[in-house]
Amino acid sequence: MPRAAPSQQLSLFDPYDPSPVDGLRVLVPAAPASPVVLTPASHPLSAPVPVLLPVLVPDLVADPVLLVVPPSSQPVAPDVATPASVATDRHATLPAHPQAARTLQLGEHRVAYALRRARRRSIGFVIGADGLSVSAPRWVGMAEIEAALRAKSAWILRKLHEQRDRGDRIAAAKVDWRDGVSVPFLGETVIVVLDPRTTGAVLNNTAEALPGVPRRTLHLGLPQHAAPAQIRDAVQSWLQRQARRVFEERCQTLAPRLGVQMKRLSLSSATTRWGSASADGSIRLNWRLVHFALPVIDYVVTHELAHLREMNHSPAFWDVVREVLPAYESARGLLRSEVLPVFD
């Protein structure tokens, strides 16, 4: 495989579609409306058959699905939006897209979704924190779009429920910055203590802590009446310093095992990426990874270092990751499912 150009960069989420944070995407190949007929190059023109269009399904999607819609001879009906009042159906407990102009009954739920017409050859479903968004070619009729939605209604409803539950967890994760607040650090709970006698920030470990009781306290040199923003900034600054220390240590440990050399490590505050790697040996890691336990951090570090050997997400790349972390799937699952504290 030719070496990637020095400017080429891959993130932990490449080649994923740049959809909303935690977004989920399903691409459904749509059938061209009559009179267009697609046939394989080697197939006789007298026997047209449905063609499966190539679709890239992002790796972040759980239970990816692919649906082939056979060619339709029905005329395309004009789009007619459902009255917005229908979205207030008593079963509408799922996220409703803020730009939703349509609704469709799926099981016991009336789902409000946004529809966008685009120059494309497939119907795309994106399920994110805002709800369901559908992109479809201009020549695909509403009957086919709704048929595709109904065909995958179980998957759509499950993902919408997951997004709703995740939204509730994120709302509950908002940090109330005060004396005694807790934050996760390397997979453990750390209690923040405002202590004017302390200089800077000092982490204390209590080996005699009772089961279920946090054994770590972070003493900050702040007065009891410190403003929430002061406490937040002090904790974040300490976490970022610890992140650089931990990440450098893990890179130095794991790089030799992968047979690569990291040239430069930098921290990022990206909202949609945990890490990225460049062919010149540069690695960027999201400082918020320091909230996770070491196995999860090691997975992301290994993932990015592996790109210095395979600048792609091919089977060969995952073989490189597996050389160091045979059971990396469990760590990746935690990376996707955990909800981090909301600092703002």
C-alpha positions as CSV (number, residue, x, y, z in Angstrom):
1,M,0.0,0.0,0.0
2,P,1.5,3.4,-0.9
3,R,2.5,5.6,2.0
4,A,0.0,8.3,2.8
5,A,0.9,11.9,2.2
6,P,2.2,13.7,5.2
7,S,-0.9,15.9,5.3
8,Q,-3.2,13.0,5.4
9,Q,-5.0,12.7,8.7
10,L,-7.4,10.1,10.1
11,S,-9.4,10.4,13.3
12,L,-10.9,7.7,15.5
13,F,-14.2,8.4,13.8
14,D,-13.0,8.4,10.1
15,P,-14.4,7.6,7.6
16,Y,-17.6,8.3,9.4
17,D,-20.1,10.8,8.1
18,P,-19.8,14.3,9.8
19,S,-23.3,13.9,11.4
20,P,-24.4,15.4,14.7
21,V,-22.6,14.3,17.9
22,D,-23.7,10.8,18.7
23,G,-25.6,10.7,15.4
24,L,-26.6,7.4,13.9
25,R,-26.9,6.9,10.2
26,V,-28.6,4.3,8.0
27,L,-28.4,4.5,4.2
28,V,-31.2,2.9,2.2
29,P,-30.5,2.5,-1.5
30,A,-33.5,4.0,-3.3
31,A,-34.9,2.7,-6.5
32,P,-34.9,5.2,-9.4
33,A,-38.4,6.1,-10.5
34,S,-39.7,5.0,-13.9
35,P,-38.7,5.2,-16.8
36,V,-35.0,4.9,-15.6
37,V,-33.9,1.3,-15.4
38,L,-30.6,0.2,-13.9
39,T,-29.1,-3.1,-15.0
40,P,-25.7,-4.8,-14.3
41,A,-23.3,-4.3,-17.2
42,S,-23.2,-8.0,-17.9
43,H,-27.0,-8.6,-17.7
44,P,-29.2,-8.6,-20.8
45,L,-31.1,-5.3,-21.1
46,S,-34.3,-7.3,-21.6
47,A,-34.2,-8.4,-17.9
48,P,-33.8,-5.4,-15.7
49,V,-33.2,-6.2,-12.0
50,P,-32.9,-4.0,-8.9
51,V,-29.3,-2.8,-8.4
52,L,-27.7,-2.6,-4.9
53,L,-25.9,0.7,-4.9
54,P,-22.6,0.8,-2.9
55,V,-23.1,2.3,0.6
56,L,-20.6,3.2,3.3
57,V,-22.1,2.5,6.7
58,P,-20.2,4.3,9.5
59,D,-18.4,2.1,12.0
60,L,-20.1,3.9,14.9
61,V,-23.6,2.7,13.9
62,A,-24.9,-0.1,16.0
63,D,-26.8,-2.8,14.1
64,P,-26.3,-1.3,10.6
65,V,-29.0,-2.1,8.1
66,L,-29.2,-2.0,4.4
67,L,-32.4,-2.1,2.4
68,V,-32.8,-2.5,-1.4
69,V,-35.9,-0.9,-2.7
70,P,-37.0,-2.4,-6.0
71,P,-37.7,-0.1,-9.0
72,S,-41.1,1.6,-8.8
73,S,-43.4,2.4,-11.6
74,Q,-45.6,4.7,-9.5
75,P,-45.6,8.4,-10.3
76,V,-43.9,10.6,-7.7
77,A,-46.5,12.4,-5.7
78,P,-45.8,16.0,-4.5
79,D,-44.6,16.3,-0.9
80,V,-47.4,17.4,1.4
81,A,-46.4,18.1,5.0
82,T,-48.3,16.7,7.9
83,P,-49.9,19.5,10.0
84,A,-47.5,20.3,12.9
85,S,-50.3,19.7,15.4
86,V,-50.2,16.0,14.7
87,A,-46.8,15.9,16.3
88,T,-48.4,16.4,19.7
89,D,-49.9,12.9,19.6
90,R,-50.2,11.4,23.1
91,H,-47.6,8.8,22.1
92,A,-45.1,11.3,21.0
93,T,-42.5,10.8,23.8
94,L,-39.5,10.4,21.5
95,P,-37.2,13.2,20.3
96,A,-38.8,15.3,17.6
97,H,-36.5,17.0,15.2
98,P,-36.6,20.8,15.5
99,Q,-37.1,21.1,11.8
100,A,-39.7,18.3,11.6
101,A,-42.5,19.0,9.1
102,R,-43.7,15.5,8.8
103,T,-44.9,12.7,11.0
104,L,-45.4,9.0,10.5
105,Q,-47.0,6.4,12.8
106,L,-44.4,3.7,13.7
107,G,-45.8,1.2,16.0
108,E,-47.3,3.0,19.0
109,H,-45.4,6.2,18.3
110,R,-46.0,9.0,16.0
111,V,-42.5,10.0,14.9
112,A,-41.8,13.6,13.8
113,Y,-39.0,13.8,11.3
114,A,-37.3,16.3,9.0
115,L,-37.2,15.6,5.3
116,R,-34.6,17.0,3.0
117,R,-34.5,16.6,-0.8
118,A,-31.0,16.2,-2.1
119,R,-29.0,15.2,-5.2
120,R,-28.2,11.7,-4.2
121,R,-29.0,8.1,-5.2
122,S,-30.1,6.8,-1.8
123,I,-32.4,7.5,1.1
124,G,-30.5,8.4,4.2
125,F,-31.7,8.2,7.8
126,V,-29.8,10.1,10.5
127,I,-30.8,9.5,14.2
128,G,-29.1,12.0,16.5
129,A,-29.9,14.0,19.6
130,D,-32.4,16.1,17.6
131,G,-34.3,13.1,16.4
132,L,-34.8,11.6,13.0
133,S,-33.7,13.3,9.8
134,V,-34.3,11.8,6.3
135,S,-32.5,12.7,3.1
136,A,-33.9,11.5,-0.2
137,P,-33.5,12.0,-3.9
138,R,-35.9,14.4,-5.5
139,W,-37.3,11.6,-7.7
140,V,-38.3,9.3,-4.9
141,G,-41.9,9.5,-3.9
142,M,-43.2,9.8,-0.3
143,A,-44.8,6.3,-0.5
144,E,-41.3,4.8,-1.0
145,I,-39.8,6.9,1.7
146,E,-42.5,6.0,4.2
147,A,-42.2,2.3,3.2
148,A,-38.5,2.4,3.9
149,L,-39.2,4.0,7.3
150,R,-41.8,1.4,8.2
151,A,-39.5,-1.4,7.1
152,K,-36.9,-0.4,9.6
153,S,-39.4,1.0,12.2
154,A,-38.1,-1.3,15.0
155,W,-34.5,-0.1,14.5
156,I,-35.6,3.5,14.3
157,L,-37.7,3.3,17.4
158,R,-35.0,1.6,19.4
159,K,-32.4,4.2,18.4
160,L,-34.8,7.1,19.2
161,H,-35.4,5.6,22.6
162,E,-31.6,5.3,23.1
163,Q,-31.2,8.9,22.1
164,R,-33.9,10.0,24.5
165,D,-32.4,8.0,27.4
166,R,-28.9,9.3,26.6
167,G,-30.3,12.9,26.5
168,D,-31.7,12.4,30.0
169,R,-28.4,11.0,31.2
170,I,-26.5,14.0,29.8
171,A,-28.9,16.4,31.4
172,A,-28.3,14.6,34.7
173,A,-24.5,14.7,34.2
174,K,-24.4,18.5,34.3
175,V,-21.9,19.4,37.1
176,D,-22.9,21.6,40.0
177,W,-19.6,23.3,40.7
178,R,-19.3,23.5,44.5
179,D,-17.4,22.0,47.5
180,G,-18.0,18.3,47.5
181,V,-18.8,17.8,43.8
182,S,-17.5,14.7,42.2
183,V,-15.9,14.1,38.8
184,P,-14.6,10.9,37.2
185,F,-10.8,10.5,36.8
186,L,-9.2,7.4,35.3
187,G,-12.5,5.5,35.9
188,E,-12.8,6.4,39.6
189,T,-14.8,9.0,41.4
190,V,-12.9,12.0,42.8
191,I,-14.4,14.3,45.4
192,V,-13.5,18.0,45.0
193,V,-12.6,19.7,48.3
194,L,-12.2,23.5,48.6
195,D,-9.2,23.9,50.9
196,P,-7.6,27.4,51.3
197,R,-4.6,25.8,53.0
198,T,-3.7,23.9,49.8
199,T,-1.5,25.4,47.1
200,G,-2.8,24.7,43.6
201,A,-4.5,21.3,43.3
202,V,-3.4,18.1,45.2
203,L,-4.9,14.6,44.8
204,N,-5.2,12.6,48.0
205,N,-5.7,8.8,48.1
206,T,-7.4,7.1,51.0
207,A,-6.5,3.4,51.1
208,E,-8.9,2.8,54.0
209,A,-12.0,4.0,52.2
210,L,-15.1,1.8,52.8
211,P,-16.5,-0.2,49.8
212,G,-18.6,2.1,47.6
213,V,-17.1,5.3,49.1
214,P,-14.7,7.3,46.9
215,R,-11.1,7.0,48.1
216,R,-9.8,10.0,46.2
217,T,-10.2,13.7,47.0
218,L,-8.9,16.6,45.0
219,H,-8.0,19.5,47.3
220,L,-8.1,22.9,45.6
221,G,-6.5,26.0,47.0
222,L,-9.8,28.0,46.8
223,P,-12.0,29.6,49.5
224,Q,-15.3,28.1,50.4
225,H,-17.1,31.0,48.7
226,A,-15.3,30.4,45.4
227,A,-17.5,31.0,42.3
228,P,-18.6,27.9,40.3
229,A,-16.5,29.1,37.3
230,Q,-13.4,29.3,39.5
231,I,-13.9,25.7,40.7
232,R,-14.6,24.4,37.2
233,D,-11.5,26.1,35.7
234,A,-9.3,24.8,38.5
235,V,-10.6,21.2,38.1
236,Q,-10.4,21.3,34.3
237,S,-6.8,22.7,34.4
238,W,-5.8,19.9,36.7
239,L,-7.4,17.2,34.6
240,Q,-5.7,18.5,31.5
241,R,-2.3,18.4,33.1
242,Q,-3.0,14.8,34.2
243,A,-4.3,13.9,30.7
244,R,-1.0,15.0,29.1
245,R,1.0,13.0,31.7
246,V,-1.1,9.8,31.3
247,F,-1.3,10.0,27.6
248,E,2.5,10.5,27.1
249,E,3.1,7.5,29.4
250,R,0.7,5.3,27.5
251,C,2.1,6.4,24.1
252,Q,5.6,5.6,25.2
253,T,4.5,2.2,26.4
254,L,2.4,1.2,23.5
255,A,4.3,2.7,20.5
256,P,7.2,0.2,20.7
257,R,4.7,-2.7,20.8
258,L,3.2,-1.5,17.6
259,G,6.6,-0.8,16.0
260,V,5.9,2.9,15.4
261,Q,7.3,6.1,16.6
262,M,5.2,9.0,17.8
263,K,6.8,12.4,16.9
264,R,4.4,14.7,18.7
265,L,1.5,14.5,21.1
266,S,-1.1,17.3,21.5
267,L,-4.4,17.6,23.4
268,S,-7.7,18.5,21.8
269,S,-11.0,19.7,23.0
270,A,-13.0,18.4,20.1
271,T,-16.7,17.6,20.6
272,T,-16.9,14.8,18.1
273,R,-13.5,13.1,18.0
274,W,-11.6,11.2,20.6
275,G,-8.3,11.3,18.7
276,S,-6.6,11.6,15.4
277,A,-3.3,10.7,13.7
278,S,-1.2,12.1,10.9
279,A,1.2,10.3,8.7
280,D,4.0,12.6,10.0
281,G,3.8,10.8,13.4
282,S,1.6,13.4,15.1
283,I,-1.1,12.2,17.5
284,R,-4.0,14.3,18.9
285,L,-6.0,13.0,21.9
286,N,-9.1,14.5,23.5
287,W,-8.2,15.4,27.1
288,R,-11.6,14.3,28.2
289,L,-10.4,10.7,27.8
290,V,-8.8,11.1,31.2
291,H,-12.2,10.5,32.7
292,F,-12.1,6.9,31.5
293,A,-10.2,3.9,33.0
294,L,-6.9,2.9,31.5
295,P,-8.2,0.1,29.3
296,V,-10.3,2.7,27.4
297,I,-7.5,5.1,27.1
298,D,-5.2,2.4,25.9
299,Y,-7.7,1.5,23.2
300,V,-7.8,5.1,21.8
301,V,-4.0,5.4,22.1
302,T,-3.6,2.1,20.3
303,H,-6.1,3.0,17.7
304,E,-4.3,6.2,16.8
305,L,-0.8,4.7,16.9
306,A,-2.0,1.9,14.7
307,H,-2.8,4.5,12.0
308,L,1.0,5.2,11.8
309,R,1.2,1.7,10.2
310,E,-2.2,1.6,8.4
311,M,-3.6,5.0,7.5
312,N,-7.1,3.6,7.0
313,H,-9.8,1.5,8.7
314,S,-9.3,-1.6,6.7
315,P,-9.2,-5.2,8.1
316,A,-5.4,-4.9,8.1
317,F,-5.7,-1.9,10.4
318,W,-7.9,-3.7,12.9
319,D,-5.5,-6.6,12.8
320,V,-2.8,-4.2,14.0
321,V,-5.0,-3.0,16.9
322,R,-5.8,-6.6,17.8
323,E,-2.0,-7.4,18.0
324,V,-1.8,-5.2,21.1
325,L,-5.4,-5.3,22.4
326,P,-7.1,-8.6,21.5
327,A,-10.3,-7.7,23.3
328,Y,-10.5,-4.1,22.2
329,E,-14.2,-4.3,21.5
330,S,-15.2,-4.1,25.1
331,A,-13.2,-0.9,25.6
332,R,-14.7,0.6,22.5
333,G,-18.2,-0.3,23.8
334,L,-17.5,1.7,27.0
335,L,-16.2,4.6,24.9
336,R,-19.5,4.8,23.1
337,S,-21.9,4.1,26.0
338,E,-20.5,6.2,28.9
339,V,-21.8,9.7,29.4
340,L,-19.2,12.2,30.6
341,P,-19.9,15.1,33.0
342,V,-21.0,18.3,31.4
343,F,-18.7,21.1,32.5
344,D,-20.5,24.1,31.1
